[in-house]
């Protein structure tokens, strides 16, 4: 079926490995967790994880526990895997039996992990999460002493090991805002609270992509790069991917299925939100919002066809959109939506800029029916 689909996302596994190298060079010897959540940001979990393992990553990270269990099957017994999203009542036995390390950021989670560990006869490796400024997940600082006491009792019982203490930065991409420094101070308070409870986490970790690159004080024992592994900047307004030294891992392209010439004043696509100004050559690209091409890209997002820049004309439809064609381009020629700037292509960050979003969303939401084709080995 992939051969029948007229579009594809080419994934460069060597680029992913090289981007990991950029992070490795930027930090100070900390362990590296390669984050492959959300199907590796739309790039393909198993393949990207394999590339990262080959490139020497110390940990893999995924959000959902179901992802973690599947990831263990993908990569085998190594490396360590951390997962952090599960709901009250979730059956965690399979994850613990597979050696998945779990975050605990609520009292019910501590109890639930302990019960699952007793049920399978395993010692659970847990990462105690504290909220230092996201107001999302993790214990409030004022609850952390009680949580640490509960964990300490389970450590004494032999049910859990405190593998990590961690948190998440809210504005690491906003380098000058000052919040990261406040969060580092709160994380230091958390470390002191945990130490006072008689606990010594193996790893303290706070920084994801932006923190790893731009906030040395947030690096601690391990950093958790995510978006940078796929060649996108955490904040292209501060530093573009090219300026950081990253290479886009995904190149999205499609074969044109229509070429035509229309007169001036022709309304284009649903709602006629665009009209041709004179005789214009139009083509149709067989990708649409069912494939993750946001309707906000209408009349805005850039493409390259036959080496020339053009853009979407009219509204993005469910399965296709219209584009202005350079001269001499015909159906069957290839349209390049985004990829690496070094190859003269628009980037996912370029698309994000015209749609009012972030590059993370552009690649992550690419539909499952678009074939991924893998190149390199990492």
N, C-alpha and C positions, 0 to 999 in steps of 0.2 A: 504493500500500500504506500510505503514511503516514496517509491519511485513514481507513483502517480501524482503525488502532491507537488504542486508547482513552486513551492517555496521551501527554504531550509534555513536552519541556523547552524552555521559551522562553528564548532567549539575547538579552540586551540588549547590543548592540555599543556603544551610546553609554555604557553603564555601564563597559565595559572601557576606553574612551577616557578617561572621567572618572577612573577609578582610576589610570590612568597619570599623569594630571595630579596626583593626590594625591602620587605618588612624586616627580614632577618638582618639586613645591613643597617637599617634605621635604629634598631633597638640595641640593647646592651647585653645580649646573651640570654635574655629571658626565653623560657619555653614558648612554643608557638602552638596555639590551637587554631586549626583551620575550620572555619564555620561553614557548614554545608547544609544549613537549614533551607526550607522551602525549595527542595530539589536543587540544592546548590545555586540558589538565586536564579532558578530557571534554566541552569546550564546542564543539569543531570547529576544527581547525587552520587551514584555509584562510580561513574567515570571520573568525576572531579575529585572525589575522595581518594580514588586509586592514584591519581596524579599527585595529590598532596602527600599521601603516604610515601610514594616513591621519592618525593622531594624532601622527605625527612621531617614531616610535621610530627609534633609530640602528642597532640590531642586532636580529636575531631569534636565539633559541637553541632548539635541540632536542637531545635526548640521542642518539638513534639516527641514524646516517648515512643510513639508508634514509629516515627522516623528513625529513632535510635535503634530499635530492634531490627528494622530492615537494614540499617546501615551496618550493624554487626554482621549480618549475613553477607553484605557486600564486600567487606574488607577483611573478614576473618577475625582472629583473636586479638590482634593489635592494629592500631594503637588504642589508648584509652578513649572513651566516648563520654561526653557530658550531655545530659538532656535536662530541660527545666520546665516543661509545660505538661501538666497532667491535672486532672480534676479530682475532687473528693470522691472516693469510691472506686477509683481506677485500680485495676488489677496490675500491680507492679511486679508480680512474681517472675514473669518471663524476662522482664528487663533486668532484674537483679541476677537471675540465673545466667544471663548473657554477659554479666559483668558491667552493665551500664552504670555509670556514676550519675547520681541524681541530685538536683538542687532541692533544698528545703528552705522555704521562705515563709512558712506559716506553721502554726502549732499543729493543725490537722495533718500537714505534710510530714512532720517529724514522726507522728504517731503512725501514719499510714506506711511510711517506708520501713519503720521498725517492725510492724506486723508482717509485712511482706518478707522481710529478711528472716524473721523467725520461721515463717511458713516454708521457706525453701532451704533453710539451714545455711544461709550465706551471711557474710558480713558486708553490709552495704557501705560503699564509699559515698559520702554525702558532701555537698558543697553548701555551706550555710550562707544564705543570701540576706544581705542587709540593704535597706533602701537608704541611699545617701543623697537623693535629690530627684529621682524620677517620678515618685508617687505612683509607682506601678507595682512591681513585685518586691518582696523581701520584707524582713522585720523592721519596724521602726526602731531607732536607736534605744528608745526607752523600754522596748520589749526584749531587747537582745540579751540582756543578762539572764532573764528567765528562760529564753530559748536555749541559750548556751548551757544552762544548768540541765535542761532536759537532754540535750545532746551528750553532755558529760556523763549522765547516768547510763545512757545507752552505750557509750564507749566502754564504761566500766563493765557493763553486761556482756560486752563482746558482740553486740548486734550491729554497731556502726563504727566506722572510722571517719574522722573529720578530715577529708581529703582537701577541702578548700573553704576559703572565706572569700565571698565575691560580691560585687555590685556592678551597676551599669551607669555610665556617664550620660547625662542628658544633653549636654551641649559641647561635646568635645570638638565638633566641627566648627564651632564659633570660637576661634582661638583666643580672642581678646575679651570675651565676655566676663571672665572671672569665676564663673560657676564651677568649672572643673577644679580649680584650686580649693574651693569650698568643699566640694565632694571628696577630694583627697583628704582634707582635714577630718571630715566626718568618718571616712573609712579608717583613718588612724584611730579615731575614738572607738570604732567597732573592733579593731584589732586589740586595743587595750582591754575592752570589755571581755572579749573571748579569752584573752590571756589570763585575766583575773579569775575566770571560771575554771582555770586549770586545763585549757585546751590549747593545742598547738597545731593549727592547720598546716598541711603539707604545702599547699599553694595558696597564696593570696593573689587575686586577679581582679582588675578593674577596667582595663583599657581594651576597647575594640579597635576598629580601624583608625579613627581619628585620634583617639588617645595614644595608640601605639606610635603613630607618626609624629604627633605634634605636642605631646605632653609627657616628657620624660618622667616626671614625678608620679605618673599614674601607672607606670609599667609593672612594678612589683615583680612577682615571680613568673608570670605568664601573661601574654597578650593574646587577644582573640580576634585576629583580622577576619573580616567577612568581605565586604564589598570590594576592598582593594585587591583581593585575590582574583577577582573577575575583571580587573582593569578599569574600574571606575573610581572617581575621587569621592571621598566623604563630603567634600565641599569644593566643587569646581570653581566657585567664585573666589576662593582663597588660593587653591592650587589645583590646576587641572591635572588630569591623569598623566598627560605627557610631561608636565613639569615635575611630577612625582617620580616619573620613570616607569609608569605602568603601561601595559599593553592590553587592549581590549581582548577578552577571551571569546566573545561572541560576535559573529558577523551574520547579520540577517539579510537575506536576499530572496528574490522571487523572479520567475520568468513572467514577462509581460504577456497577457493573453489577448489584448486588443491594441491595435494602432489605427488611428483614424484622423481625418482632418475635418474640422467643423468651421462654420462661418462665425464672424464676429456677432456678439450678442447671444450666443448659445448658453443656456442655463445648464449647469453641471451638477449632477448627483441630486440626492434628495433635498428638497426645499429650495433648490436653485440659490444657494448661498454664495455661489461664484458664477460669473459670466465671462466669457471670452471677450477680449477687447478688439480682436481682429481675427483673421483666419488663424487657427491654432491647431497644432497637432496634439492629440490626446492619446493616452494609453491607460490601460487598466492593470493594476497590480492585484493579484489574487490573495490578498490578506485583508482582514477586517477586524472589527471589534470582537468577533468570536475567537480570534487568534491573539487577542491582547493588544491590538492597535487601537488605542484610546480615541474616542470621537473628538477629544480635545486636540488631536493632531490635525483635524480638518482645517484646510486652507493655511496650514502653517508648517508642518514637519518637513524637513529636508530629505532629499534622496540624491543619489548619484546614478545617472544612466549614461552609458557611453562616455564616461569621463567628465560629464557636465553636471553641475548642480541644478536641481530643479526642486519642486515641492508639490505636496498634495494639493489638489484643486477640488473644492467642494467638500461635502461631508463624507467621512469614513462610513462605509456600510458594514453590514454584518460580515461579509466574506470578501470584500474587495474595496478598492478606492481608485479614483481617477487621478492622473498625474499629467502635468505638461511634459511633452516629449521633445527632446532635441531632434533636429532634422536627421533623416536617414535611419532612425531607430524603428525597428519593426517588432511585431509580436514574436516572442521567442527569445528576444534579447533580455538581458538580465538587469533588473533594478536593484540597487544596493541601498538598503534603508539605513543601517548603521553598522559600525564596526570600529576599527582602529583609526585614529586621526593620522597616524604615520603612513597609512595607505591612502590618504586623501579622502577618507569617508567621513560622513557625519558620525558623531558618537551618540551613544545612548544618553549622555549628558546633554548633548545638543537637542535631542528630542525632548528631554525633560524640561529644558529651558523654555521651549515654545509652548509646552503644555501646562506649565505651572506646577510641576511636580519634581521628583528626584529620580536620578538614574536607576536607583534600586528598583523602583516600581516598573520602569520600562522593561528591564530584562526579566524580572521575577514574574511578571504577569503574562509573559509570552505563552500562548496556548499550547496544550499538550499535543494537539494534532500536528503542530509544525515539527517536522523531523529534525532531530539533532544529529549532526554528523561530526565525528570526532577525529581530530588530527593530532599527531604527536603522542608522546607517552608520559609527559611530565618529568 
